Amino acid sequence: MGYPFVEIQLDRVAANTRLIVDMCRARSIEVVGVTKGVCADVAIAQAMLDGGVAMLGDARVQNLRRLREAGVNVPLMLLRIPMPSEADEVVRVANCSLVSEFSTLSQLNQAAGKAGVAHDVILMVDMGDLREGVMPQKILPLVQRCMTLQGIRLQGLGANFACYGGLIPTPEILSNLVALNRQIRDAFAVTLPVVSGGSSANLGLLMAGALPAGITQLRIGEGILLGRESLRRNAIPGAYQNALNLCAEVVEVQEKPSVPLGEIAQDAFGQTPVFVDRGTRKRAIAAIGRQDVELTGLTPACPGIDILGGSSDHLILDVSDAATEIVVGSKVCFYMQYGALVHAMISPYVSRVYTGRALLHPAKSDTKGS
C-alpha cells in the first residue's frame, strides 16, 4: 500500500470499544458505535461490533447504505436529522433516526407506510448547544403529534453537546433531559425507553460517576477511535490513543534557514505566515498536505519532530532534534485529533492499512494510554 496511509489497528479499536461498553453497561447505558469519523469503514465498524456495541450510527445515509451492502445487519441509526428528500432511503437502510421537525416525521411516516415497516425515532431536544432539537418547552406538543403517526415508533429523547456551541453536558442539564422524559410519561401514560444523552463529551461524567440516572444511551465515536473524551481531549484510562495513526513518506531533507529570504506576502491559502528565526535548521518535507488532512490536528509520533506548516501537498517538518534519523524515504507517523482523522479518512489520496484483524485481547504495550 502506498503512502500516505492511515494505519488502523483493529484489535485496539475493539479493545477501546469493549472498555467503553463495559463502563456503560455497568450503569445500564447502551453504546451506539459512531462510524462517521471514519466514513463508515466496514472493518472498523466490525471491530466496534466485536467490542460489544449492539448498534451503529452515522450521520450520512450513504454511509449506512455502505454498511448494509457490506452485510452489516445490526440496527443502524441515522445521526443527522434526515432531509425530507431522503426519507424513503432512510427507512430502507436505517432502523432509527434522530428527528426534530414534525414535517420530517410525516415524511418518514409516509415512507415507512410505503415500505411496510415501522421506523424508530428519537426526538432531539436542544438543551443549549443550539444545533439540532426543539426547545424543551415545545417537546410535549411534538410528542403528542408524533404519537398520531402509525408508521413511527417513538423511542425516546436525545440531545447533543459540545459540537456547534461547545456546551458542556453538566449533571444539571442532563437531569433536565431525564425530567422531560418523565413529563412525557406523566402526560401521555407512555414509557419511552431511550434517553440518548450525548456523545464522547459525556465520558468524563461517566468515568467520574456523575452521569445522572435515567440516561440510557450514549453515541460514542471519538472515545472509541482515539481513546479520548471530547470535551478537553483527556485520555480515557486504559484506552489506546493510537489505534489509528497517519503515516507519510519523506521526500526531502535539507539544511535551510528558518525564515524565508525576502519580503513575505500571503501564502497559498490567503494567510500571512509568521516565522521565528531559529537559525539554520534541518527540515524535512513529507508528501502530504492540507488537501489530505487538517495539519493542525497532527502530533508527530517521533519525539523531537516539530510541524512547521504546510501547503496543499507538502508538510514541512523541523527534524533537527528528531529522536531517530530522518532521511529521504523515511516513514513519519502522526497521532490525529478528530478533525484530522475525518479529513484523512475522506481524502482519496490517503490509503488505509489494517492490522490486528484477529481482534484478540490486546497485549500490554508501551503505547497504551500514551
N, C-alpha and C positions, 0 to 999 in steps of 0.2 A: 504494500500500500504506500503510495507516495505522500510526501509532505505537502502542506501541513495536515495534521490529523488530530482528532480528539481521541485520546486513549480512554476507553471505557472499561473499567474493571467491574464486571457484572457481579462477582461474588461480594464486592464491597457495597454495591448498590443494594443487593439482597440483605446484607448484614445491617446496613443502616435502616432499611425498611423494617426488618424484624425488631430492631431495638426500639423504634418509634411505635410500631404496632403493639409491642408488649407493654410499653409505658401507657399507651392509650387504653388498651384492653383492661389494665388494672383499675381504670377509672370508668369503665363501661362506655368508652368512646370508640367509635369505629373510624377507621382511616380510609379516606379516598386518596389513592395514589395519583398525584397530578403529573401528567406527562407533557404539558405544554412547553416546559423549558427545554425539552429535547425533541420537539416536533413529533411526539408520539412514536419515538423509536421503539420498534416492536421488541427487540431484545431487552431493552431497558424496562419496558412495560412488563415483560415476562419476569424479569428479576424482581420487580416490585411484587408481582403476584406470588413468586416463590418466597418472598419475605413476609407474606401474610396479609396483604391488602385484599379485600373482597370486592372492591370497586375501583375503577379507573376513571379519571376525569381529565378533560381537555377543553380548551377554550374554542376550538375550531372544529366544525363538522367534518372538514376534510380529514383531520387527524383521527377522529373517531371512526370514520369510514376506513381509513388505513388499518386500524386495529381490527375492525370487523373482517376486512378482506384477508387479513393475516390469520384468521381463525380464532381470534380472541373472543370468547363467548361469555365473559363475566359481565355484570352490569356496568354500563358506561354512563357517565354524567357529562352533560354539556355545561361548562362553567361560565361562558359568556352568555348573557341574556340573548335569546335567539332573535335573529332577524325574521320578521314575518314571512319574507320571501323564501326562507329555507325550512319552513315548518314541516313540509312533507318529508324532507330528508331527515330532519331532527327526530321525528317519531320512528323512522326506519332504523336509524343507527344508534340512537341514544335511548336509554331506559328512563332517564331523569334529566330535567332541565332546571336551571335557576331562572326565575321569571319575576318581573316587577310590573308589567303592564297587562291590564285586562284584555286589551286588543290582541296582544300576543297569545295570551291564554286561549282566547277564542279561536285564533288561527291554529294553535296546537290541538285544540279540541276537534276542530273540523278535520284536520289531518289524521288524528287518531281514529276518528269515526270511519274515514275512508279506508284506513289500513286495517281496521278491525282490531285495534289494540287499545289498551288503556295506558296513558302516559303519566308518569310520576312527575310532580313539580315541587320545588321548594320556593316559597315566596321570599324574595330578598327584601330586607329592611335596612334602610340607611341609618346606621347608628352614629353617624357623624363623620365618616371618611369622605362623604359627598361624591361617591362614584355611583354604582347602581343601587336601586332599592327605593321603596316607598318610605315616606317619613312615618315614624311609629304611630302617630295618631290616625293614619289612614289605613292601617293594616286590617282592622276589623271589617270595614266595608269591602275591602278587596277579597278577604276570605269568604264573606257572605256571597259575593258574586261568583267566586271560583267554585263554590260548592254546588252551583246550579249546572255545571258543565259535566255531562255524562262521561266524556272521554278522558277526563282529567282526574287523577288521584292526588289529592293534596297530602304531601308527606310531612311538611313542617315549614319552619322558618330558617332563614340563613342571613348572614351578614358578612361583610368584607371589611378588612382593616389593613392599614399600613401599605396601601397601594397608591392610589391617587393622592389622598390627603395626608398619608403618613400617620393616621390616627392610631394611637396605642390602644390595644384591647385590654382595658382595665377590668378588674373583677366587678366593679360597679356597672360598667357599660354592658358587660356580658350578662350580669344578673338581670339587667333591664330587658335584655333579649329573651331570657328564660321566662321572665314575668309576662311578656307579651304572649308567649305560648300558653301560659296558664290562663290568661284572659280569653284566649280563643276557646280553650276547654270550657271555661265557665259560661261563655256567651253562646256557644253552639253545641254544647254537650258532646264534643268530639275530642279525642285524644290524638294529637299529632306526634308521631314517634321521633321526628328528627328536629333537632336544633343544631344547625350546621354553623358552628361558632367562629369559623375563620380558617386560618392557614398556618404556615410555619411561624407567623408572627405570634401565635398563641403558645408556642412550645416553651417559652420562658416561664409563663404562668403554670403550664402543665408540670414542668420539672420542679417548680417551687411549691407544688401542691396547692396553688392558689386559683386554679381554674374552677369557677363555680359549678356546683352540682346542677345537672339539667342540660349541660352541653353534651350532646350525644355524638357529634361528628366533627372531624377536622379534615380539611382538604390540604394535603401535605405534598409539596414538590421540592422546594429548596432544602428542607430539612433532610429529605431522603437523598437527594442528588449530591449535595455539597456538605452535609453534616453540620449545618448551622441553623440557628433560629434567625428569623429575618427582620427583627427589629434593630438589633445592633451587631448582627453577624457574629455573635458569640458561638464558639464551638459547642456542640452537644457532647457531653462527656460519653466516651466510649464509641463515638461515631467516627467514621472516616471523612476527612475533609478533602481527600484526594482520590475519590472514586472516579472522577472524570478530570483529566488533565489535557491541556493543549500543548502540542509539540510542533516545532518548526525547525527548518534547516538553515544553518548559517551560510550565507553566500559571499560575505566579505568580512575581513578582519584587517583593520588598518590603524596605525597611529595617526591621530588627527587633532587639530585644535578643538577646544570645547566651545568656541564662539565662531559663527560664520565670519568670513573675511570680506567685509564690505557693509553697505547700507542694508538694513533689514526692512522688508515690507510684509504684506500678508502672505501666509502660507497657502497651500492648495485648498484649504477648507475655510479660507476667509478670516483666519485668526492671525494676530501679530504675535509671533513667538518671543519669549523672553529667555535669555541664556545667562548662566553663571559661568564666569571664566575660571576654570579649574586647571588651566594649562593644557598641555598635550596629554591625551588620554587614548587608551586602546579601545577602539569602538568596533562593534560587530553589527552587521545587518542580517536580520532573519527574514526569510521570504514569506512574510505575512503582513497584512496591513489593516487599515481601517475599513477596507471593503469586506474584510473577513470577520473582524472581531472588534469589540469595544476595548480599545487598548488600555483605557483607564481601569478596566476591571481585571487586569492581569497582574500576577505576582510571580516573579521568577522562582522556580523551584531550586535553582542552584544559588547558594549563598554568595554574596558579593557582586551579583549582576544587578545593574540598575537600568530601568527603562527610561530612555531619554525622550522618546516620542516616536512618531511615525507618520507615514503618508498612506496613500491608498494601498500600496503593495509592499511597503518596506517598514520594518520595525527596527528602530535604532537602539542599540544597547551599549552601555558602558561596561566592558568586561575586564577593566584594568585590575580589579580586585576579586575576580571570579575564583571560587574555590577549586575549580578544575580548569584546565587549559581549554580555551575556546579557539578552534581553528575553522577554516572553511570546510564545510561538511559536517560540523558538529551538530548534534541534536540539542536544542534548548527547549525545556518544558516549563509550563506555567500553570499555577493554580488559577482558577477562574472564579470571579464573582458571578452572581446570577445573570446580570446583563451580558457579560462576556460569553457565558455559556449559551444563552439564547442565540446571540449573533453567530457564534461559531457553528452551532447545530443547523442554522438556517443556510449558511453560506454553501453554495455549490462547489466552492473551491477547497473546502475543508473535508477531508475524508474521515472515516470512523474506523477505529481498530478496537476489536473486542478481545478481552482476556477474561480469565476466570469463569468460563462458561459452565464449569462443573457446579458452581454455586454451592460449594461446600462451606462449612463453618470456617470463617477466616482464621488463619494462624496469626499469632502475635507478630506485630510489625512495628518498627521504629517510627513509621509514618502515620500510625493510627493516633488520632486525636491531636495531630500536629497541624 
